[in-house]
Amino acid sequence: METVRARAAMRTLLDAALEAVDPERLTLDALAGSRDGSVTLIAIGKAAPGMCRGAAQAVSVLHGLCVTNATAPVPLGVELLLGDHPVPAEASFEAGRRVLQTARIARGRTIALISGGGSALCEHPIEGLSESFVRTVHRALVRAGASIAETNLVRRHLSAIKGGGLAAVTPVPIETYAISDVCGADPSVIASGPTVPKEPDLESALGVMSDHGIELPPGALAAMRRAAQKPLAHAEPVTLLADGHTAAEALAETARGDGLDARVSHGWIHGPLETALDRFLSVAGSGLTVASGEPEVTVTGEGTGGRNTHAALLAATRLMDGDAVFAAFATDGSDGASGSAGAMVDGTTVQRGGDPSLALARCDSATYLAHTGDLLITGPTGTNVADLWLLWRP
């Protein structure tokens, strides 16, 4: 299959992957046959509107809040709130206040719909910490390329919502349905687990903050210690609806149905981006190989880009003058500050764009790939199961 055809096929396959993780259908299927009665709904994350719409088709009476990143239709009785991403600001803190208020007065059946992106979109500091400090910590961890495990560990110790904080203030049990954007689909990591009680590990959280040069303002340590001593909420089961592997498997199955040799790479995309990319390229054989996950990137410049555009441009340097095609795709449609969902590159990308060294050093991959015409632009997709990497080789 020639390069032009491979690129067209891979773009179509990405649509198939998104269809497999459609939050409206997944939530409707999960709640189908649900008992009648009024339901309090708290939905947080980039897939929240679609999950709300699915719930509305299964439940007779619905009311509550939907916190997400972009305007989208929500059912009657559900209020849409837009938060900030990837760093919480006033809109996220207002959403956090509203969510906690709703949780405290919940009665009867209460459902939480949780998806990726919720950690930044909905936030409220523990007593004794300022919103400014929480925002500063979020920003520092994003720029430093901290792992999702490190980031969520710290967030849990600063937040009144995360690590089961939402469940702790709700007077009734919460049913939780989740769409995962993290490796391994650990419910406590998805949006930092607002309904999943997690034992505090304050010393480790402080160690991560110290490693990344984050200084505590006066009174912060005492506030964090007080919060760590509070009793945990009772743990309720979490139903996982989909994750990155769901999308990857659907993509590969569709490709095979179209007559392509396709496989899903074992494991997850994880660790430092360059290491993860070289590992992926080394294990991918001929035909189509797909993987899902989320690598770590340390921001080293003031350029315009994201994880996926950076991975794509780096891959272009590995594939020069060959016939392979590589795509890196953020399933939420928003790859960092790139203004795109990622990029698709081939052996001619560097030839068309020139030396990419400066763009890589400045984290300016999106500017470079806009010039070559290799960006993938979708707008918000309404779902979020982390990133997909695709490689086709003849």
Secondary structure, 3 states (H helix, E strand, C coil): CCHHHHHHHHHHHHHHHHHHCCHHHHHHHHHCCCCCCEEEEEEECCCHHHHHHHHHCCCCEEEEEEEECCCCCCCCCEEEEECCCCCCCHHHHHHHHHHHHHHHCCCCEEEEEEECCHHHHCCCECCCCCHHHHHHHHHHHHHHCCCHHHHHHHHHHHECCCCCHHHHHCCCCEEEEEECCCHHHCCCCHHHCCCCCCCCCHHHHHHHHHHCCCCCCCCHHHHHHHHHCCCCCCCCCEEEEECHHHHHHHHHHHHHHCCCCEEECCCCECCEHHHHHHHHHHHCCCEEEEEEECCECCCCCCCCCCHHHHHHHHHHHHCCCCCCEEEEEECCCCCCCCCCCEEEEECCHHHHHCCCHHHHHCCCHHHHHHHHCCEECCCCCCCCCCEEEEEEEC
